[in-house]
Amino acid sequence: MKLSIVATLYQSAPYIKEFYVRMSAAARELVGEKFEIVLVNDGSPDNSLDLAIKLTEQDPRIVVVDLSRNFGHHKAMLAGLAQACGEYIFLIDSDLEEEPEWLAEFASTMAAESADVVYGVQEVRKGNWFERWSGELYYKVFNYLANIDHPRNIVTARLMSRRYVDALLRFREREMVISCLWVITGFKQCARIVKKHMHSATTYSLAKKIGHATNAITSFSEVPLRMIFYTGLIIFACALTYAGYLVFHKLILSSPMDGWTSVMVSIWLLGGMSISFLGLIGIYLSKVFSETKQRPSIIVREIYGQSSSSD
């Protein structure tokens, strides 16, 4: 098998047929008939699965991996990569916001640069000003805390070599952030500027984005824990300094300090910091708890269709 195309399905019914036609045409231009298309149904609530199964009856190169429930986009992508058996793997979203025709461009870049990965990046992040501003802020904060060079405004679409995908699949994290795993897997990676289309409103709400950012930072950085320690040292030093100041007024100037406002402010400040710090530690402990249970990342209910080409 020369090429595997991997895409996930979630509310993808309106796009499946066109995606299949365009993706198949792009793959044929590149490798002839030596390709497969792996579609992963991530518990889609519409009839995406039924439409995908019909494609397996029409084309033996289609493989449908039906997950037992919705496990999330990142885990569904890894499930598809684990099923793919091609020498090269092209990962792409099925909603046609990313063009199947990018495959040829990515392949030419991979050959020219002798790279293991070619991934797409948006020159301008889609969305309104707040989404663009918050996205830029997220990448700056995350790269600083995690000490990795995470590309800005990346898209799902990427062409990968077999050895890179095999290395990527060696990660066994339950609480995963796949875009970060793409980076730390290493190998030579090249970016290609693309223009992502916008067919519908994003399903990532502000709450989901905050949750994703929290998960990414606590999964790849211990800096927040170090910040707790350093903050404690600073507060301790300030408390000692202020205590010395009070002793000086009492013993030397014989004028004890008055007022309850500063006392109450200090209590509320330290109380709020203590609660937030305990919450942060709790997030890290919950990740340790999740990893130690060793639950499977995904459960496959059934696989439909098998690729007829093995060379």
Buried (B, 14 or more C-beta within 10 A) or exposed (E): BBBBBBBBBBBBBBBBEEBBEBBBEBBEEBBEEBBBBBBBBBBBEEEBBEBBBBBBEEBEBBBBBBBEEBBBBBBBBBBBBBBBBBBBBBBBBBBBBBBBEBBBBBBEBBEEBEBBBBBBBBEEBBBEEEBBEBBEEBBEEBBEBBEEEBBBBBBBBBBBBBEBBEBBBEEEBBBBBBBBBBBEBEEEBBBBEBEBEEEEEEEEEEEEBEEBBEBBBBBBBEBBEEEBEEEEEEBEEEEEEEEEEEEEEEEEEEEEEEEEEEEEEBEEEEEEBEEEBEEBEEBBEEBEEEEEEEEEBBEBEEEBBEBEBEE
